[in-house]
Amino acid sequence: MPSQRFAPPSEVPGLAARRIAADIVDGVLHKHRTLDDQLDGGGAHPGLKTLADRDRALMRRLVATVLRRLGTLGHVMSRLLDKGIPSEAPRAQSALLIGAAQILWMDVPDHAAVDLSVRLVQSDRRAARYAGLVNAVLRRCAREGKALVEEVANQSLDLPPWMLARWSTHYGEATARDMALALGHEPSLDLTVKSDPAQWASRLHGETLPTGTVRMLLHGSVTMLPGFAEGQWWVQDAAAALPARLFGDIKGKSIADLCAAPGGKTAQLAQAGAQVTAIDRSPARVARLRENLTRLSLQAETVVADAVEWAGPPEGFDGILIDAPCTSTGTIRRHPDVAWLRQESDIAALTALQQRLLKKSVSLLKPGGTLVYCTCSLEPEEGEQAVAALLASEPALRRVPIEASEVAGLAEIITADGDLRTLPSHLPNADPKLGGLDGFYASRLVKS
């Protein structure tokens, strides 16, 4: 019998998920890497391959909860630490944040949250000497943390001050607070189905929204849900599913989807019977778009190109959809890293790109054709102001106001000018996880 003394120790359950979560939190906060980069594709964390589905789901919830509640966590830590979080040991910081997030908002026993955070720190050379500190602070958090959270419950600390100030100016302080509150909850999974939303809502134990989107709480992997392999639906926020519907009947019409990947709107247009040309500058993203279309058994021509430089066919298109690159501040409920990676200074460069895309789209549009411009941004410069600037410079264009009847009677998401503007606080629900929308803007323009 070989000696058992030399057998490698089995790792404590859940520690690997927390170690990877700590790496990813550190990647966002200190290396300015997006969650998408760290979770998918070539730059994904190598440890993800070794995690079981359950641990992967736990890891994602840990990361999302820390980033979604980062401002409040900062307040709690400032009250529990005399000298602040040690800056020379990032693992000590991430261990404290992950431990506190579990104690305050997740269904994890306090003793397990403390023990696993201490183990995280002990396994890191630079942070090991802070193990006692992490243990003491998290034990205090278990006793005092909930009261500290209540102290600042109305202060909207979980958004950067510049963002909250902008939203308060543009939407009013009360609406900005409602939006911040909505962003604090883990969101539902939204699906666009090919047909019979009520039947799919029943099969997936979800509900049908007024717009036809099926909304559900996800337990497990998306790919294991009924209908995924058969291509009966795709994941798409309910707000993101609205712009492609603004063309009306497009059967047999030529539609260009600029900046198309990952392809949710391309799929909608193809499903509606359009002849779709999907353009995106990223070869990897176009490859993913093609994979999605193949699974859905839908057809579209795909082009890898910078839409601003792309020549397009000489005859032009009956319709053009631009889901323009933007600050993505409307997607924070699903991508909480956006709040901490974006800066107010990013807006100017992106609005310049949006104007170039809009000008290009006008040149690609047939007379009488329809342009639908949308962004997943809550910043007016990237929405209302971008369209106002285009209309002022292009006399051949006119706005065609969106009617409430086109968006399931949701008059609150239509602006005074007849554009679409959804907010995270729209579609409230008694269960906050089943409420809310991504922040989206869309405008419909016709070329004379």
C-alpha positions in Angstrom: 0.0 0.0 0.0 1.5 3.4 -0.9 1.7 5.8 2.0 -1.3 8.1 2.3 0.9 10.9 3.7 1.9 11.8 0.1 -1.6 11.8 -1.4 -2.5 15.4 -2.6 -5.1 17.0 -0.3 -8.5 17.3 -1.8 -9.5 21.0 -2.0 -12.3 22.3 0.2 -15.6 22.4 -1.8 -16.3 25.8 -3.2 -12.8 27.2 -2.8 -11.9 26.9 -6.5 -15.1 28.9 -7.5 -14.1 31.6 -5.0 -10.5 31.7 -6.1 -11.6 32.2 -9.7 -14.2 34.8 -8.6 -11.4 36.7 -6.8 -9.2 36.6 -9.9 -12.0 38.0 -12.1 -13.0 40.7 -9.6 -9.3 41.7 -9.4 -9.2 41.7 -13.3 -12.1 44.2 -13.4 -11.0 46.5 -10.5 -7.3 46.5 -11.1 -6.6 45.5 -14.6 -9.7 47.0 -16.2 -10.7 43.8 -18.0 -14.3 43.3 -18.9 -16.3 40.3 -17.6 -17.0 39.2 -21.1 -13.2 39.0 -21.8 -12.6 37.0 -18.6 -15.5 34.6 -19.0 -15.6 33.8 -22.7 -13.3 33.3 -25.7 -9.6 33.2 -25.9 -9.0 35.5 -22.9 -11.2 33.5 -20.5 -9.9 32.4 -17.1 -8.2 29.0 -17.6 -9.7 27.7 -14.4 -13.2 27.9 -15.8 -12.7 24.6 -17.7 -12.2 22.7 -14.4 -15.4 24.0 -12.7 -18.6 22.0 -12.6 -21.7 23.8 -13.8 -22.9 24.4 -10.2 -19.5 26.0 -9.2 -19.5 28.1 -12.3 -22.9 29.4 -11.5 -21.7 30.2 -8.0 -18.6 32.0 -9.3 -20.7 34.2 -11.6 -23.0 35.1 -8.8 -20.1 36.0 -6.5 -18.5 38.2 -9.1 -21.8 39.9 -10.1 -22.9 40.5 -6.5 -19.5 42.1 -5.6 -19.6 44.4 -8.7 -23.4 45.1 -8.3 -22.9 46.2 -4.7 -19.4 47.6 -4.8 -20.2 51.0 -3.5 -22.1 49.6 -0.5 -19.4 47.1 0.2 -16.9 50.0 0.2 -19.0 51.7 2.8 -19.2 48.6 5.0 -15.5 48.0 4.7 -14.7 51.6 5.6 -16.7 51.1 8.9 -15.1 47.8 9.7 -11.5 48.6 8.8 -9.4 51.2 10.7 -6.9 51.7 7.8 -8.9 50.6 4.8 -8.3 47.5 2.6 -4.6 46.8 2.2 -3.7 48.0 -1.3 -0.5 46.0 -1.7 -2.4 42.7 -1.4 -5.2 42.6 -4.0 -6.2 39.1 -2.9 -6.9 40.4 0.6 -9.2 43.0 -0.9 -11.0 40.5 -3.2 -11.4 38.0 -0.3 -12.9 40.6 1.9 -15.3 41.8 -0.8 -16.4 38.2 -1.8 -16.8 37.2 1.9 -18.9 40.2 2.7 -21.0 39.9 -0.4 -21.9 36.3 0.7 -22.7 37.3 4.2 -24.9 40.3 3.3 -26.7 39.2 0.1 -26.2 35.5 -0.7 -27.6 32.3 0.8 -24.3 31.1 2.2 -23.7 30.3 5.9 -21.7 33.0 7.5 -19.1 30.6 8.9 -18.5 29.2 5.4 -18.1 32.6 3.9 -15.6 33.6 6.5 -13.6 30.3 6.4 -13.3 30.2 2.6 -12.2 33.8 2.4 -9.5 33.2 5.0 -8.3 30.2 3.0 -8.3 32.3 -0.1 -5.9 34.8 1.6 -3.7 32.0 3.2 -3.1 30.6 -0.3 -1.7 33.9 -1.6 2.0 34.7 -0.8 1.5 38.5 -0.6 -1.8 38.3 1.3 -1.2 35.5 3.7 -0.2 37.8 6.6 -3.7 39.4 6.4 -5.5 36.1 7.2 -6.2 37.2 10.8 -7.5 40.6 9.6 -9.8 39.0 7.0 -11.1 36.6 9.7 -11.8 39.4 12.2 -13.4 41.8 9.7 -15.7 39.2 8.2 -16.8 38.0 11.6 -17.7 41.6 12.5 -19.5 41.9 9.1 -21.6 39.0 10.1 -22.6 40.7 13.3 -22.9 44.4 12.2 -22.9 44.4 8.4 -26.7 44.3 7.7 -27.2 47.4 9.9 -24.4 49.2 8.0 -26.1 48.4 4.7 -29.3 49.9 6.0 -27.6 53.1 6.9 -26.9 53.9 3.3 -29.9 52.1 1.6 -31.2 55.3 0.1 -27.9 56.8 -1.0 -27.4 54.9 -4.4 -23.8 54.2 -3.6 -23.6 51.3 -6.1 -23.2 53.7 -9.0 -20.2 55.9 -9.8 -21.1 59.5 -8.6 -20.6 60.9 -12.2 -23.2 58.4 -13.5 -25.8 59.0 -10.8 -25.4 62.8 -11.2 -26.0 62.5 -15.0 -29.1 60.3 -14.5 -30.5 62.7 -11.9 -30.0 65.6 -14.3 -31.6 63.9 -17.3 -34.3 61.7 -15.7 -34.9 63.4 -12.3 -33.6 62.4 -8.9 -36.5 60.1 -8.1 -36.2 58.1 -11.3 -32.5 57.9 -11.0 -32.9 56.4 -7.5 -35.4 53.9 -8.9 -33.0 53.0 -11.6 -30.2 52.5 -9.2 -32.4 50.3 -7.0 -33.4 48.2 -10.0 -29.7 47.7 -10.9 -29.1 46.2 -7.4 -31.0 43.0 -8.2 -29.8 40.0 -10.1 -31.8 40.0 -13.4 -34.0 37.4 -15.0 -33.2 35.5 -18.1 -35.1 36.9 -21.2 -35.7 34.8 -24.3 -37.0 35.7 -27.7 -38.9 32.7 -29.0 -39.7 31.9 -32.6 -43.4 31.2 -31.9 -45.9 30.5 -29.2 -44.4 32.5 -26.2 -47.1 31.2 -23.9 -46.3 27.6 -24.5 -42.5 28.2 -24.0 -43.2 30.2 -20.8 -45.1 27.2 -19.5 -42.4 24.7 -20.5 -39.6 26.8 -19.0 -41.6 27.8 -15.9 -41.4 31.4 -16.7 -43.8 34.2 -17.7 -44.7 36.0 -20.9 -44.1 39.8 -20.9 -46.6 42.0 -22.7 -44.0 42.4 -25.5 -43.9 38.6 -26.1 -40.5 38.0 -24.5 -40.4 34.9 -22.2 -38.9 35.8 -18.8 -37.7 33.2 -16.3 -35.2 32.7 -13.4 -32.3 30.6 -14.6 -31.2 27.6 -12.6 -28.3 25.9 -14.3 -26.9 26.2 -17.8 -28.8 27.9 -20.6 -27.7 25.2 -23.1 -29.5 22.5 -21.0 -32.9 24.3 -21.2 -35.6 22.7 -23.4 -35.6 24.2 -26.9 -32.0 25.4 -26.9 -30.5 22.6 -29.0 -33.5 22.7 -31.3 -33.0 26.5 -31.9 -36.5 27.5 -30.7 -35.3 30.6 -28.9 -32.4 32.8 -28.2 -31.3 34.9 -25.1 -32.1 38.6 -25.6 -33.2 41.2 -23.1 -36.8 42.3 -23.6 -35.8 45.9 -24.3 -33.2 44.8 -26.9 -35.9 42.8 -28.7 -37.9 45.9 -29.4 -35.9 47.9 -32.0 -35.9 45.2 -34.7 -39.8 45.2 -34.6 -40.0 48.9 -35.6 -39.6 48.2 -39.3 -43.1 46.7 -39.6 -43.6 44.0 -42.2 -40.2 43.3 -43.7 -40.9 40.0 -45.5 -38.7 39.9 -48.6 -37.1 43.3 -47.9 -33.4 43.9 -47.8 -32.2 44.9 -44.3 -28.6 45.6 -43.2 -27.8 45.0 -39.6 -24.7 47.1 -38.8 -22.6 46.1 -35.8 -24.6 42.9 -35.8 -22.8 40.5 -33.4 -23.7 38.5 -31.4 -26.8 38.4 -33.6 -30.0 38.6 -31.6 -31.5 41.4 -33.8 -30.2 39.6 -37.0 -32.1 36.5 -35.9 -35.3 38.6 -35.4 -35.0 40.2 -38.8 -34.3 36.8 -40.5 -37.2 35.2 -38.6 -39.5 37.9 -39.9 -38.6 37.0 -43.4 -36.1 39.7 -44.4 -33.1 39.3 -46.6 -30.5 40.2 -43.9 -26.9 41.3 -44.4 -25.2 41.3 -41.0 -22.0 43.4 -40.7 -19.5 43.4 -37.8 -15.8 44.3 -37.7 -14.8 41.4 -35.3 -14.0 38.1 -37.0 -14.5 36.3 -33.7 -17.9 37.9 -33.1 -19.0 37.2 -36.6 -18.0 33.5 -36.2 -20.2 33.4 -33.1 -23.1 35.1 -35.0 -22.9 32.4 -37.6 -22.9 29.7 -34.9 -26.0 31.2 -33.4 -27.8 31.4 -36.8 -26.9 27.8 -37.5 -28.4 26.7 -34.2 -31.5 28.7 -35.0 -31.8 27.4 -38.6 -31.9 31.0 -39.8 -30.2 32.5 -42.9 -28.3 35.8 -43.3 -25.4 37.0 -45.3 -22.5 37.8 -42.9 -19.7 40.3 -43.6 -16.6 41.0 -41.6 -16.0 44.7 -42.1 -15.9 48.1 -40.4 -19.4 49.4 -41.2 -18.1 53.0 -41.6 -15.7 51.9 -44.3 -18.0 49.2 -45.9 -19.1 50.0 -49.5 -22.3 48.0 -49.5 -24.3 47.1 -52.6 -24.9 49.9 -55.2 -28.7 49.5 -55.0 -28.8 50.2 -51.2 -31.1 48.7 -48.6 -34.8 48.9 -47.8 -33.9 49.1 -44.2 -30.9 49.6 -41.9 -30.6 48.8 -38.2 -27.7 50.3 -36.3 -27.2 49.0 -32.7 -24.2 51.3 -32.3 -21.2 50.9 -30.1 -21.8 52.9 -26.9 -21.0 53.2 -23.3 -23.5 50.4 -22.6 -24.7 52.1 -19.4 -28.1 50.6 -20.0 -26.8 47.0 -19.6 -25.4 47.4 -16.0 -28.0 45.1 -14.6 -26.6 42.2 -16.7 -23.0 43.6 -17.0 -22.2 45.2 -13.6 -18.6 45.7 -14.6 -19.7 48.5 -17.0 -20.4 50.8 -14.1 -16.8 50.6 -12.9 -15.0 50.3 -16.2 -16.6 53.3 -18.0 -15.6 56.9 -17.5 -17.7 60.0 -18.4 -14.9 61.0 -20.8 -15.7 57.9 -22.9 -19.0 59.4 -24.1 -17.4 62.0 -26.5 -15.4 59.5 -28.5 -18.3 57.1 -28.8 -20.8 59.9 -30.0 -18.3 60.8 -32.7 -18.3 57.1 -33.9 -22.1 57.0 -33.7 -22.4 60.1 -36.0 -20.1 58.4 -38.5 -22.2 55.3 -38.5 -25.4 57.3 -38.9 -24.0 59.3 -41.8 -22.9 56.1 -43.5 -26.2 54.4 -43.0 -28.0 57.3 -44.7 -25.8 56.7 -47.8 -26.7 52.9 -47.8 -30.4 53.5 -47.5 -32.8 53.5 -50.5 -35.2 56.5 -50.9 -38.2 55.6 -48.9 -36.1 53.2 -46.7 -36.3 53.0 -43.0 -33.4 53.6 -40.6 -33.7 52.3 -37.0 -31.0 53.6 -34.7 -30.5 52.2 -31.2 -28.1 52.1 -28.4 -28.0 50.3 -25.0 -26.9 53.5 -23.4 -28.8 55.7 -20.9 -26.8 58.8 -21.9 -28.8 61.3 -24.0 -25.7 62.2 -26.1 -25.8 58.7 -27.5 -29.5 58.6 -28.1 -31.8 61.6 -28.3 -29.0 64.1 -29.0 -27.4 61.9 -31.7 -30.7 61.7 -33.6 -31.3 65.4 -33.2 -27.9 66.1 -34.7 -28.5 63.8 -37.6 -31.9 65.2 -38.4 -30.4 68.7 -38.4 -27.7 67.8 -40.9 -29.7 65.5 -43.2 -32.8 67.2 -44.5 -33.8 64.0 -46.5 -34.6 62.3 -43.2 -37.7 62.5 -41.1 -38.7 60.9 -37.8 -41.6 58.5 -37.8 -42.9 58.4 -34.2 -43.3 55.0 -32.5 -46.8 54.3 -31.4 -47.5 52.7 -28.0 -49.5 50.0 -29.9 -46.2 48.9 -31.5 -44.7 48.2 -28.1 -47.5 46.3 -26.5 -49.2 49.4 -25.2 -46.3 50.4 -23.0 -46.8 54.2 -23.3 -44.3 54.9 -20.6 -41.4 53.7 -22.8 -42.2 56.2 -25.6 -40.7 59.8 -25.4 -42.5 63.0 -26.2 -40.8 62.9 -29.6 -42.0 59.4 -30.4 -38.7 57.6 -29.7 -38.2 54.5 -27.6 -36.6 54.9 -24.2 -36.6 52.0 -21.7 -35.2 52.3 -18.2 -34.0 49.7 -15.7 -36.9 50.6 -13.5 -39.6 49.9 -16.1 -41.8 46.8 -15.9 -41.6 46.5 -12.1 -42.5 43.2 -10.5 -43.3 42.1 -6.9 -40.3 39.9 -7.3 -37.5 42.3 -8.2 -35.6 39.5 -10.1 -38.5 39.3 -12.5 -38.8 43.1 -13.1 -36.8 45.7 -15.0 -35.5 46.2 -18.5 -32.1 47.1 -20.0 -31.8 50.8 -20.7 -32.4 51.2 -24.4 -33.0 54.0 -26.9 -34.3 53.7 -30.4 -35.5 56.1 -33.1 -37.2 55.4 -36.4 -36.3 57.6 -39.4 -37.4 57.5 -43.1 -35.4 58.8 -46.0 -37.5 60.8 -48.5 
